[in-house]
Amino acid sequence: MGVPLVILAVMVAVAVALYMRPHPDTVSRVAAPTPPVPAPVASQQPLPAAGPAKLSVRREAEAPVRALLTQGAEAVERGAFGEAAGLLRQATELAPSDPDAWNGLGVALVHLGDVTAGVAALRRAVRLKPTHAEAERNLGVVLDRQGKSMEAAAHYRAFLDLATNGHPARNDVRRRLGEIASRKGDG
């Protein structure tokens, strides 16, 4: 009948985590706005399920949206960001209040170099679901790479408040927050 919502949510979260992780060689010397580049991943462990995902869509639109989210996540994993953006844009049109669709679209757009639209999509995901840990982290990474480290730090802190203790990105986010704090103290 399709991919269960929990599996879909985990697939999207894993894809986002793989492609939006701060790159350790560039994250401490952020300068002019540049699109993020995929960074190596220290852990290949799947993210733990935080519970059943709830899509905010009408019942008749749920299956097509689920399919688009799954296909979009698969396209992101393959690095086919143009395809992913198209699929995820369709998902946002069918389910404009679905935070996972906006988060995925934001990731794809940033990778395509449309950082402004990507940030807008990530902000919308956070507005729609203030407890969306991955959207908070993704938004933090993009803002950090734009040199907006103080705003990024707020999203990194929100991620740490929301993410499970076993989340593979927690240590990287803590490290980056420490770097931001030490740089602020230097200035």
LOKEDO-354556 format. One line per field, with one value per residue (C-alpha): residue in three letters; x, y, z. Coordinates in steps of 0.5 Angstrom, whole numbers, plus 500, padded with zeros to 3 digits. Layout:
N
gumi: (ALA/...) $
x: (X/...) $
y: (Y/...) $
z: (Z/...) $
END
This chain:
187
gumi: (MET/GLY/VAL/PRO/LEU/VAL/ILE/LEU/ALA/VAL/MET/VAL/ALA/VAL/ALA/VAL/ALA/LEU/TYR/MET/ARG/PRO/HIS/PRO/ASP/THR/VAL/SER/ARG/VAL/ALA/ALA/PRO/THR/PRO/PRO/VAL/PRO/ALA/PRO/VAL/ALA/SER/GLN/GLN/PRO/LEU/PRO/ALA/ALA/GLY/PRO/ALA/LYS/LEU/SER/VAL/ARG/ARG/GLU/ALA/GLU/ALA/PRO/VAL/ARG/ALA/LEU/LEU/THR/GLN/GLY/ALA/GLU/ALA/VAL/GLU/ARG/GLY/ALA/PHE/GLY/GLU/ALA/ALA/GLY/LEU/LEU/ARG/GLN/ALA/THR/GLU/LEU/ALA/PRO/SER/ASP/PRO/ASP/ALA/TRP/ASN/GLY/LEU/GLY/VAL/ALA/LEU/VAL/HIS/LEU/GLY/ASP/VAL/THR/ALA/GLY/VAL/ALA/ALA/LEU/ARG/ARG/ALA/VAL/ARG/LEU/LYS/PRO/THR/HIS/ALA/GLU/ALA/GLU/ARG/ASN/LEU/GLY/VAL/VAL/LEU/ASP/ARG/GLN/GLY/LYS/SER/MET/GLU/ALA/ALA/ALA/HIS/TYR/ARG/ALA/PHE/LEU/ASP/LEU/ALA/THR/ASN/GLY/HIS/PRO/ALA/ARG/ASN/ASP/VAL/ARG/ARG/ARG/LEU/GLY/GLU/ILE/ALA/SER/ARG/LYS/GLY/ASP/GLY) $
x: (500/506/511/509/510/515/520/518/520/526/528/528/531/537/538/537/543/547/547/546/552/557/564/569/574/570/565/570/572/565/566/561/555/556/552/553/557/556/560/563/559/562/556/552/547/540/537/532/525/522/515/510/510/504/503/498/495/488/487/486/492/496/499/501/505/508/510/513/517/520/522/525/529/531/533/537/541/543/545/539/538/534/529/529/527/521/518/518/515/510/509/509/503/499/501/503/503/507/514/518/516/519/525/527/525/530/535/535/534/540/544/542/545/538/540/535/529/532/533/525/523/527/524/517/519/521/514/510/513/517/519/523/530/532/530/533/539/539/537/543/548/546/546/552/555/552/556/550/553/549/543/545/547/540/538/543/541/534/536/540/534/530/534/535/541/543/543/549/550/549/557/558/553/556/563/560/557/563/567/562/562/570/570/565/569/575/571) $
y: (500/505/507/507/515/513/510/516/521/517/517/524/526/521/524/531/529/527/533/538/537/542/541/541/544/550/551/555/560/562/568/570/566/560/554/548/542/535/533/527/523/520/516/512/510/511/516/514/514/520/517/517/522/526/529/535/534/532/524/524/527/523/518/522/526/520/518/525/525/518/520/527/523/518/524/528/521/520/528/529/536/539/532/533/540/539/533/536/543/538/536/543/544/538/539/546/545/539/541/535/537/544/542/537/543/547/542/541/548/550/545/547/554/558/559/565/560/554/559/561/554/552/558/555/548/551/556/550/545/549/542/540/538/537/543/547/544/545/552/553/550/555/561/559/558/565/568/569/565/568/567/560/559/560/554/550/551/549/543/541/542/538/532/526/524/519/524/523/530/533/533/537/542/542/543/549/552/552/555/561/562/563/567/572/572/574/580) $
z: (500/500/505/512/515/520/515/510/516/517/510/509/516/514/507/510/515/510/505/510/515/516/513/518/513/511/517/521/516/513/509/503/502/498/497/501/499/501/507/509/514/520/522/517/523/521/525/531/530/534/533/528/523/522/515/515/509/507/507/499/498/503/499/493/498/501/494/492/499/498/491/493/499/494/489/494/496/489/488/483/486/481/480/488/488/483/486/493/490/488/495/498/493/495/502/503/511/511/514/511/504/506/509/503/498/502/502/495/493/497/493/487/489/490/497/498/496/500/506/505/505/511/515/513/515/522/522/521/526/531/534/527/529/522/519/525/524/516/517/522/517/511/515/518/511/509/515/519/525/531/527/526/533/535/530/532/540/538/534/540/545/540/537/541/545/540/534/530/528/536/537/530/532/539/536/532/537/541/535/534/542/542/536/539/545/541/538) $
END
